């Protein structure tokens, strides 16, 4: 199962959970899985945080696969010019 990590600024959305495991095959499945457990979390994640899957920051992760041994990190989005 994939490991999913949340930074401190999102802990209030997960009732303090910083790490969990999810049996999902894509980022889209992960979002649906998270939304079922933490209603409203999708609105706080989509387009508002950066997503790294297995160490690669993905700009548009919706179609990206998530393997059974993957790590998914939600990160502060850094913007600049």
Backbone as JSON Lines, residues from 0, in Angstrom:
{"i":0,"aa":"X","n":[0.84,-1.18,0.0],"ca":[0.0,0.0,0.0],"c":[0.88,1.25,0.0]}
{"i":1,"aa":"X","n":[0.41,2.28,-0.65],"ca":[1.14,3.53,-0.74],"c":[1.13,4.25,0.6]}
{"i":2,"aa":"X","n":[2.24,4.93,0.89],"ca":[2.31,5.75,2.09],"c":[2.02,7.19,1.7]}
{"i":3,"aa":"X","n":[1.18,7.84,2.48],"ca":[0.76,9.21,2.19],"c":[1.15,10.08,3.38]}
{"i":4,"aa":"X","n":[1.82,11.21,3.11],"ca":[2.34,12.08,4.15],"c":[1.72,13.47,4.04]}
{"i":5,"aa":"X","n":[1.39,14.04,5.19],"ca":[0.81,15.38,5.25],"c":[1.7,16.28,6.1]}
{"i":6,"aa":"X","n":[1.94,17.52,5.67],"ca":[2.72,18.46,6.48],"c":[1.87,19.02,7.62]}
{"i":7,"aa":"X","n":[2.53,19.71,8.52],"ca":[1.85,20.27,9.69],"c":[0.65,21.14,9.33]}
{"i":8,"aa":"X","n":[0.77,21.94,8.28],"ca":[-0.31,22.88,7.97],"c":[-1.59,22.19,7.47]}
{"i":9,"aa":"X","n":[-1.53,20.89,7.2],"ca":[-2.73,20.16,6.78],"c":[-3.25,19.22,7.87]}
{"i":10,"aa":"X","n":[-2.56,19.15,8.98],"ca":[-2.93,18.19,10.04],"c":[-4.34,18.43,10.56]}
{"i":11,"aa":"X","n":[-4.81,19.66,10.54],"ca":[-6.17,19.92,11.02],"c":[-7.23,19.27,10.12]}
{"i":12,"aa":"X","n":[-6.88,19.01,8.87],"ca":[-7.82,18.37,7.94],"c":[-7.88,16.87,8.13]}
{"i":13,"aa":"X","n":[-6.82,16.29,8.73],"ca":[-6.72,14.85,8.9],"c":[-6.82,14.45,10.37]}
{"i":14,"aa":"X","n":[-7.34,15.34,11.19],"ca":[-7.49,15.08,12.62],"c":[-6.17,14.73,13.27]}
{"i":15,"aa":"X","n":[-5.1,15.39,12.8],"ca":[-3.78,15.2,13.38],"c":[-2.95,14.1,12.74]}
{"i":16,"aa":"X","n":[-3.52,13.34,11.82],"ca":[-2.78,12.27,11.17],"c":[-1.76,12.87,10.21]}
{"i":17,"aa":"X","n":[-0.51,12.47,10.34],"ca":[0.56,12.97,9.47],"c":[0.96,11.96,8.42]}
{"i":18,"aa":"X","n":[0.66,10.67,8.67],"ca":[1.05,9.61,7.74],"c":[-0.02,8.54,7.77]}
{"i":19,"aa":"X","n":[-0.37,8.03,6.59],"ca":[-1.31,6.92,6.51],"c":[-0.97,6.07,5.31]}
{"i":20,"aa":"X","n":[-1.6,4.92,5.22],"ca":[-1.39,4.05,4.06],"c":[-2.71,3.91,3.31]}
{"i":21,"aa":"X","n":[-2.61,3.86,1.99],"ca":[-3.81,3.8,1.15],"c":[-3.6,2.77,0.04]}
{"i":22,"aa":"X","n":[-4.62,1.99,-0.19],"ca":[-4.6,1.0,-1.26],"c":[-5.28,1.61,-2.48]}
{"i":23,"aa":"X","n":[-4.51,2.4,-3.25],"ca":[-5.02,3.09,-4.42],"c":[-4.04,2.9,-5.58]}
{"i":24,"aa":"X","n":[-4.54,3.1,-6.79],"ca":[-3.69,2.91,-7.97],"c":[-3.41,4.2,-8.74]}
{"i":25,"aa":"X","n":[-4.08,5.3,-8.37],"ca":[-3.86,6.57,-9.05],"c":[-4.11,7.71,-8.08]}
{"i":26,"aa":"X","n":[-3.65,8.89,-8.48],"ca":[-3.87,10.06,-7.63],"c":[-5.36,10.37,-7.53]}
{"i":27,"aa":"X","n":[-6.08,10.19,-8.6],"ca":[-7.53,10.43,-8.58],"c":[-8.21,9.51,-7.56]}
{"i":28,"aa":"X","n":[-7.8,8.24,-7.52],"ca":[-8.33,7.31,-6.52],"c":[-7.96,7.75,-5.11]}
{"i":29,"aa":"X","n":[-6.73,8.24,-4.94],"ca":[-6.29,8.7,-3.63],"c":[-7.16,9.84,-3.14]}
{"i":30,"aa":"X","n":[-7.44,10.81,-4.01],"ca":[-8.29,11.93,-3.61],"c":[-9.68,11.45,-3.18]}
{"i":31,"aa":"X","n":[-10.26,10.54,-3.93],"ca":[-11.58,10.01,-3.58],"c":[-11.51,9.27,-2.25]}
{"i":32,"aa":"X","n":[-10.46,8.5,-2.04],"ca":[-10.26,7.75,-0.8],"c":[-10.13,8.7,0.39]}
{"i":33,"aa":"X","n":[-9.34,9.77,0.2],"ca":[-9.17,10.76,1.27],"c":[-10.47,11.5,1.55]}
{"i":34,"aa":"X","n":[-11.17,11.87,0.51],"ca":[-12.44,12.6,0.67],"c":[-13.46,11.77,1.44]}
{"i":35,"aa":"X","n":[-13.47,10.46,1.23],"ca":[-14.4,9.59,1.96],"c":[-14.08,9.56,3.45]}
{"i":36,"aa":"X","n":[-12.82,9.69,3.79],"ca":[-12.4,9.64,5.19],"c":[-12.4,11.01,5.86]}
{"i":37,"aa":"X","n":[-12.05,12.02,5.08],"ca":[-11.95,13.38,5.6],"c":[-12.74,14.32,4.68]}
{"i":38,"aa":"X","n":[-14.06,14.36,4.82],"ca":[-14.88,15.18,3.93],"c":[-14.38,16.63,3.84]}
{"i":39,"aa":"X","n":[-14.25,17.12,2.62],"ca":[-13.8,18.48,2.39],"c":[-12.31,18.61,2.13]}
{"i":40,"aa":"X","n":[-11.55,17.54,2.36],"ca":[-10.09,17.64,2.19],"c":[-9.71,17.9,0.73]}
{"i":41,"aa":"X","n":[-10.49,17.4,-0.2],"ca":[-10.18,17.59,-1.61],"c":[-10.1,19.06,-1.99]}
{"i":42,"aa":"X","n":[-11.02,19.86,-1.47],"ca":[-11.02,21.3,-1.76],"c":[-9.76,21.98,-1.23]}
{"i":43,"aa":"X","n":[-9.22,21.48,-0.13],"ca":[-8.02,22.06,0.46],"c":[-6.75,21.6,-0.24]}
{"i":44,"aa":"X","n":[-6.82,20.5,-0.99],"ca":[-5.63,19.96,-1.63],"c":[-5.51,20.35,-3.1]}
{"i":45,"aa":"X","n":[-6.56,20.2,-3.85],"ca":[-6.5,20.38,-5.3],"c":[-6.15,21.82,-5.65]}
{"i":46,"aa":"X","n":[-5.0,21.98,-6.3],"ca":[-4.56,23.28,-6.75],"c":[-3.99,24.17,-5.66]}
{"i":47,"aa":"X","n":[-3.96,23.7,-4.43],"ca":[-3.5,24.54,-3.32],"c":[-2.23,24.03,-2.66]}
{"i":48,"aa":"X","n":[-1.88,22.78,-2.94],"ca":[-0.63,22.23,-2.41],"c":[0.12,21.53,-3.55]}
{"i":49,"aa":"X","n":[1.4,21.37,-3.36],"ca":[2.2,20.62,-4.32],"c":[2.12,19.14,-3.96]}
{"i":50,"aa":"X","n":[2.28,18.29,-4.96],"ca":[2.21,16.85,-4.75],"c":[3.49,16.22,-5.28]}
{"i":51,"aa":"X","n":[4.12,15.41,-4.46],"ca":[5.3,14.65,-4.89],"c":[4.95,13.17,-4.81]}
{"i":52,"aa":"X","n":[5.17,12.48,-5.9],"ca":[4.96,11.03,-5.94],"c":[6.31,10.39,-6.2]}
{"i":53,"aa":"X","n":[6.74,9.6,-5.25],"ca":[8.05,8.93,-5.34],"c":[9.18,9.91,-5.61]}
{"i":54,"aa":"X","n":[9.13,11.07,-4.96],"ca":[10.21,12.04,-5.04],"c":[10.11,13.03,-6.19]}
{"i":55,"aa":"X","n":[9.16,12.85,-7.1],"ca":[9.0,13.77,-8.22],"c":[7.8,14.67,-7.97]}
{"i":56,"aa":"X","n":[8.02,15.98,-8.02],"ca":[6.91,16.91,-7.87],"c":[6.11,16.9,-9.16]}
{"i":57,"aa":"X","n":[4.83,16.64,-9.03],"ca":[3.94,16.49,-10.18],"c":[3.03,17.71,-10.25]}
{"i":58,"aa":"X","n":[3.03,18.39,-11.37],"ca":[2.23,19.6,-11.51],"c":[0.75,19.31,-11.74]}
{"i":59,"aa":"X","n":[0.45,18.25,-12.43],"ca":[-0.94,17.88,-12.7],"c":[-1.06,16.37,-12.46]}
{"i":60,"aa":"X","n":[-1.21,15.95,-11.19],"ca":[-1.08,14.54,-10.83],"c":[-2.3,13.65,-11.09]}
{"i":61,"aa":"X","n":[-3.4,14.18,-11.61],"ca":[-4.65,13.42,-11.65],"c":[-4.57,12.08,-12.36]}
{"i":62,"aa":"X","n":[-3.75,11.97,-13.38],"ca":[-3.66,10.72,-14.11],"c":[-2.43,9.89,-13.71]}
{"i":63,"aa":"X","n":[-1.64,10.41,-12.79],"ca":[-0.43,9.7,-12.41],"c":[-0.74,8.45,-11.6]}
{"i":64,"aa":"X","n":[-0.03,7.36,-11.93],"ca":[-0.22,6.13,-11.17],"c":[0.45,6.23,-9.8]}
{"i":65,"aa":"X","n":[-0.07,5.47,-8.87],"ca":[0.53,5.34,-7.55],"c":[0.72,3.84,-7.33]}
{"i":66,"aa":"X","n":[1.97,3.45,-7.15],"ca":[2.28,2.04,-6.97],"c":[2.05,1.59,-5.53]}
{"i":67,"aa":"X","n":[2.07,0.3,-5.33],"ca":[1.82,-0.25,-4.0],"c":[2.91,0.12,-3.0]}
{"i":68,"aa":"X","n":[4.09,0.52,-3.49],"ca":[5.18,0.92,-2.6],"c":[5.51,2.41,-2.75]}
{"i":69,"aa":"X","n":[4.62,3.16,-3.35],"ca":[4.85,4.58,-3.58],"c":[4.75,5.39,-2.3]}
{"i":70,"aa":"X","n":[5.4,6.57,-2.34],"ca":[5.24,7.56,-1.3],"c":[4.64,8.8,-1.95]}
{"i":71,"aa":"X","n":[3.59,9.31,-1.33],"ca":[2.93,10.53,-1.82],"c":[3.05,11.57,-0.72]}
{"i":72,"aa":"X","n":[3.62,12.72,-1.07],"ca":[3.8,13.8,-0.11],"c":[3.01,15.01,-0.59]}
{"i":73,"aa":"X","n":[2.23,15.58,0.32],"ca":[1.56,16.85,0.06],"c":[2.44,17.92,0.69]}
{"i":74,"aa":"X","n":[2.79,18.96,-0.09],"ca":[3.76,19.96,0.33],"c":[3.21,21.37,0.17]}
{"i":75,"aa":"X","n":[3.82,22.29,0.91],"ca":[3.5,23.71,0.69],"c":[3.8,24.03,-0.76]}
{"i":76,"aa":"X","n":[2.9,24.72,-1.42],"ca":[3.14,25.16,-2.79],"c":[4.01,26.41,-2.72]}
{"i":77,"aa":"X","n":[5.1,26.41,-3.47],"ca":[6.0,27.56,-3.51],"c":[5.79,28.25,-4.84]}
{"i":78,"aa":"X","n":[5.47,29.52,-4.75],"ca":[5.25,30.28,-5.98],"c":[6.24,31.43,-6.0]}
{"i":79,"aa":"X","n":[6.57,31.83,-7.16],"ca":[7.52,32.94,-7.29],"c":[7.63,33.34,-8.73]}
{"i":80,"aa":"X","n":[8.53,34.22,-8.95],"ca":[8.68,34.68,-10.32],"c":[10.08,34.87,-10.7]}
